[in-house]
Amino acid sequence: MKTGTIKQILLITDGCSNQGEDPSHVATLIAEQGITVNVIGVLEDDQREQPVGLQEVEEIASCGQGISQIVYPQALSQTVQTVTKQAMSETLQGVVNKELKQILGEKQTIEELPPEQRGEIMEVVDDLGETSDLEVLVLVDTSASMTSKLPTVQEALMDLSVSMNARMGRSRFAVYQFPGRKESIHSLIDWTSQIDSISTIFSKLSSSGITPTGPALKEAMYEFAKPSLRRRSHTDDSPDIEEA
Amino acid sequence: MTPQTSKKPNIDLPKGTMIKGKWHHQTYRVIERLGAGAIGTVYLCESSQKKVALKLSNHSHSLTSEVNVLRAFKQVQGHSLGPALLDVDDFVTNNNCIYTFYVMEYLSGEPLHDFIKKRGMEWIYSLLIGLLNDLQALHENGYVFGDLKLDNLLVTHKPTRLKWVDVGGTTQQGRLIKEYTEFYDRGYWHMGSRKAEPSYDLFALAMVVIRLFYPNGFLKRNDPKKTIQQKVYQNIREPLLQAFVMQLLQGKFHQAKEAKQFLLQSYLQQSKQPSQRKKQKQRSSQQNTSETEYPVFEIVSIFSVGGFLSIYVAIFLF
């Protein structure tokens, strides 16, 4: 079974968008391109209740057919991984469900099978999760209130690359921050398999009050189609499988 | 904090809830909640007057993967590698949510920390040796335990054994470790990858021993490796145990059975030479500084490494 490369955008933010088009609307369009949008909302250490701004998080992810999670900074590493892995698995289950429907008829999904058969199918899903190629574009909100959390974000991303590189399949990451100085997003790390610890990846930005989440997501979507990513995929020894 | 990423709500089943399987129609009555992990909650239940452990989750996928592992264990003859799998089914709630669950044999026992406190530190050696036997068998079957930690271990009685109770992290060798806990994870300490290989479990085992001495754990700070080493030297004073932990951390053993041989041989050697030990003890107590314990530790570890090497050579010769 061919699954192609699994593509995800991972949005890490601590607040509400306030400029440009509605991020949920953009997420819907992105999902249509076969890219899932996962969102992690980061709380302040002393925040007890979920702030209103973070309600948007759930909506963006559900429109982007991805997963959302709201966490305190110290749980970020584990959460980034859980969200990425779970979203991969759900994408793959979607692919498998589609195949099942072709074989067994419209109404059949994994969850409706008896436990024994479900086990066999999950083995296939697990195999695919281990061997599929993965591309994650990480989009980090670097507006003023996020500044203190950025070292933790960097550590979580390094940790994510450690985990994903332990898989058999190829994993590649790109990191962008938003808002950029002039553009809506600013590239920090171009597509790479390893996010290392050598330098601080988040450059100091003039902190403005704007959070253009929608435009940033849209720009991120185009990055997936950029030739730099495609070219590099072809020069690597494993072929790039596009069709599902 | 456990990430809650599923669309289905997490449920907490009160005492007395009847869980009836959709496919196999077995009924289980909830007695109490035993614990909650990253995926799912484990309940002590009663079914046909027998106590069983029931794990229920809103992550059907992850739970099904776990069941696959338990099924694979079932096929391994001769060595019990984990709790026996009794049933797998779906529980349909009143509001029509479906939760997958599986039922396994209930192991009763006590946490390692409590057991050691009551019965003494010397028990750690035989308990670790038993656990290393189980790990060796697991590794020989192509798996790695993954989420080895104090919370996942129980000391069972008759016989007194250290047993694992949750196989949620168990992963086929060569793959990405499915589930881990930061403190026990060599990736977190920048001391290795998260690829499932026997040495991953051996590192976690070292952290299990360390955790006994630091029940609340500690953070990695700037130099993670140095932090661990300092903590080991600070609190694990028993020379043999200290040497064992250090070797596990340094990845000296490639297989669980090598670690077991080291532990067994050094322990036997140590108890064979009581007079020598006494002399050394007197000497160090005369000088009465903590520093003097280090040479003693060096001597013992040189002896034991030597002994271990000769066994290793012997294995290769025959």
Chai-1 contact restraints between the chains, C-beta under 6 A:
chainA,res_idxA,chainB,res_idxB,connection_type,confidence,min_distance_angstrom,max_distance_angstrom,comment,restraint_id
A,I67,B,T5,contact,1.0,0.0,6.0,A-B,restraint_1
A,Q69,B,P3,contact,1.0,0.0,6.0,A-B,restraint_2
A,Q69,B,T5,contact,1.0,0.0,6.0,A-B,restraint_3
A,A75,B,M1,contact,1.0,0.0,6.0,A-B,restraint_4
A,T79,B,P3,contact,1.0,0.0,6.0,A-B,restraint_5
A,T82,B,P3,contact,1.0,0.0,6.0,A-B,restraint_6
A,Q86,B,T5,contact,1.0,0.0,6.0,A-B,restraint_7
A,S89,B,H61,contact,1.0,0.0,6.0,A-B,restraint_8
A,E111,B,S60,contact,1.0,0.0,6.0,A-B,restraint_9
A,P114,B,W23,contact,1.0,0.0,6.0,A-B,restraint_10
A,P115,B,V88,contact,1.0,0.0,6.0,A-B,restraint_11
A,R118,B,T64,contact,1.0,0.0,6.0,A-B,restraint_12
A,G119,B,T64,contact,1.0,0.0,6.0,A-B,restraint_13
A,G119,B,V67,contact,1.0,0.0,6.0,A-B,restraint_14
A,G119,B,N68,contact,1.0,0.0,6.0,A-B,restraint_15
A,M122,B,T64,contact,1.0,0.0,6.0,A-B,restraint_16
A,M122,B,S65,contact,1.0,0.0,6.0,A-B,restraint_17
A,E123,B,N68,contact,1.0,0.0,6.0,A-B,restraint_18
A,D126,B,S65,contact,1.0,0.0,6.0,A-B,restraint_19
A,E130,B,R175,contact,1.0,0.0,6.0,A-B,restraint_20
A,V162,B,G187,contact,1.0,0.0,6.0,A-B,restraint_21
A,S163,B,R194,contact,1.0,0.0,6.0,A-B,restraint_22
A,A166,B,L176,contact,1.0,0.0,6.0,A-B,restraint_23
A,A166,B,S193,contact,1.0,0.0,6.0,A-B,restraint_24
A,A166,B,R194,contact,1.0,0.0,6.0,A-B,restraint_25
A,A166,B,K195,contact,1.0,0.0,6.0,A-B,restraint_26
A,R167,B,L176,contact,1.0,0.0,6.0,A-B,restraint_27
